[in-house]
Amino acid sequence: MPIKISTKEYKRVDLVSVSGRVDSSTAPQLEKALQKIIDGGRYRIVVDLSETDFVSSAGIRVLLSALKQVRRFNRGDLRLAGMSSKVKKAFDLAGLLELFQVFENSVDAVGSF
């Protein structure tokens, strides 16, 4: 299943919606989308995973890398929204759920900034 990534820029935050599978072949696309936002000097990012049915370790690595970049110098944060129980379990097994702020939906996540 091909990955579909859409970004929407709000006044204070960028919303990145991901649908499909994030694995080793599609993770670079997600990385490129996140890097473009960060390179543009925007450090408040919400990644909406409500349409994502699988995230591999490569996808988790991309999200972690982006999280480190936006939190550097206390500039911003990367928050996750709408994780399915399967995706949430992958983060939990990796012990990374505590690193991210996770919200039920993207509206709550965007509003948290």
C-alpha positions in Angstrom: 0.0 0.0 0.0 1.5 3.3 -1.0 2.1 6.0 1.6 0.3 9.3 1.4 1.6 12.3 3.3 -0.1 15.7 3.4 1.0 18.7 5.3 -1.0 21.6 6.4 0.5 24.8 7.8 -1.5 26.6 10.5 -0.5 29.8 12.3 1.3 28.1 15.2 1.7 24.5 14.2 2.2 22.2 11.2 0.0 19.1 10.7 1.4 16.2 8.9 -1.2 13.5 8.0 0.2 10.1 7.1 -1.9 7.3 5.6 -0.7 3.8 4.6 2.3 1.9 5.9 5.5 3.6 7.2 8.3 1.1 6.6 11.8 1.1 5.4 10.8 1.9 1.8 8.4 4.7 2.7 10.1 6.2 5.8 12.4 8.5 3.7 9.3 10.2 2.2 8.1 11.0 5.8 11.6 12.1 6.7 11.7 14.5 3.7 8.3 16.0 4.6 9.3 16.6 8.3 12.7 17.9 7.4 11.2 20.4 5.0 9.0 21.8 7.8 12.0 21.9 10.2 14.3 23.5 7.6 11.6 26.2 7.2 12.1 27.2 10.8 8.9 25.7 12.1 9.3 23.5 15.2 5.7 22.7 16.3 4.6 19.6 14.5 1.7 17.3 14.9 1.8 13.9 13.1 -1.6 12.5 12.5 -1.4 8.7 12.3 -5.1 7.9 12.3 -4.9 6.6 8.7 -1.6 4.7 9.3 -1.9 1.0 9.8 1.7 0.1 10.3 4.9 1.8 11.5 8.2 -0.1 11.3 11.4 0.7 13.2 12.5 2.8 10.3 9.3 5.0 10.7 9.8 5.2 14.4 13.4 6.3 13.8 12.3 9.1 11.5 9.8 10.4 14.1 12.4 10.2 16.9 15.0 12.0 14.8 12.5 14.8 14.0 11.5 14.9 17.7 15.1 15.5 18.7 15.6 18.3 16.2 12.5 20.2 17.2 13.1 19.9 20.9 16.8 21.1 20.5 17.3 24.4 22.2 13.7 24.2 23.6 12.3 25.3 20.2 9.2 23.2 19.9 7.7 19.7 20.0 6.5 16.9 17.8 3.2 15.4 19.0 1.4 12.3 17.7 -2.3 12.0 17.1 -4.9 9.3 16.3 -2.6 6.2 16.8 -4.3 2.9 16.2 -3.8 0.3 19.0 -1.5 -1.6 16.7 0.8 1.4 16.0 0.6 2.4 19.7 1.7 -1.1 20.7 4.8 -0.8 18.4 5.8 2.4 20.2 5.1 0.9 23.6 7.2 -2.2 22.8 10.1 0.0 21.8 9.7 1.9 25.1 9.2 5.2 23.2 5.6 6.0 24.1 6.7 8.1 27.1 8.9 10.3 24.8 6.0 11.6 22.7 2.8 13.4 23.7 0.0 11.3 22.2 -3.5 12.6 21.5 -6.7 10.9 20.5 -7.2 13.1 17.5 -5.4 15.8 15.5 -7.7 18.6 16.7 -6.7 18.0 20.3 -3.0 17.8 19.4 -3.0 21.0 17.3 -4.9 22.7 20.1 -2.3 21.6 22.7 0.3 24.1 21.3 
